[in-house]
Amino acid sequence: MLRALFYALLVRPITMIALGLNVRHWDRVRPKGSHLIVANHNSHLDALVLMSLFRLSDLSRVKVVAAKDYFCRNALTTWISLHLIGIVPIDRTGGDKDPLRPVLDSLDEGYTVILFPEGSRGEAEVRSPLKFGVAKLLEERPKVEVTPVYLYGLGKSLPRGETLLVPFVCEVNVGEPIGWTGDRKALIASIDAAFDRLAAEMAVADWR
């Protein structure tokens, strides 16, 4: 209930009204049990926008992967991150021998998990090479489907290192599911190609 109120009263008004968010193929954003959603990553807004695409009644079955060292810095941020935002905290400091275990556990529990395969946020509207974490997950759970989502404009509305929100036309394009092919490189190439198609479909103009 608290998470639904958080997204209904705070996140959605910001993402849908202040940002003027435009979503293509919104009907493809539905919890499907064990399921991964992968997106490009340029802003802290990315996770909130993706979570806000789900119906409020579905939010309890959706989580987003986030860095434990950033989102769980103290008791307050930990509570907000876990109970309001709905994160799966990942240890990226090297202290955890199996950092993807919390994601696998969430998939095994039937959650839809949002993941950013680039890892850290990059330069605004510039894609970084995809890492192999998503491929490792599907290698462990080959029946899990991956839905690619392309985000545009959020890196300009709230770039890395900035705290003030700048209104900017932001768009989301949701792609068709991708399945495990048995090859890590082929999966990464498929996701990369899907991002290319989704970006081209939106006919994104060079904002520079």
Secondary structure by P-SEA (a helix, b strand, c coil): caaaaaaacccccccccccccccccccccccccbbbbbbbbcccaaaaaaaacccccccccbbbbbbcccccccaaaaaaaccccccccccccccccccaaaaaaaaaaccbbbbccccccccccccccccaaaaaaaaacccbbbbbbbbcccccccccccccccccbbbbbbbccccccccaaaaaaaaaaaaaaaaaaacccccc
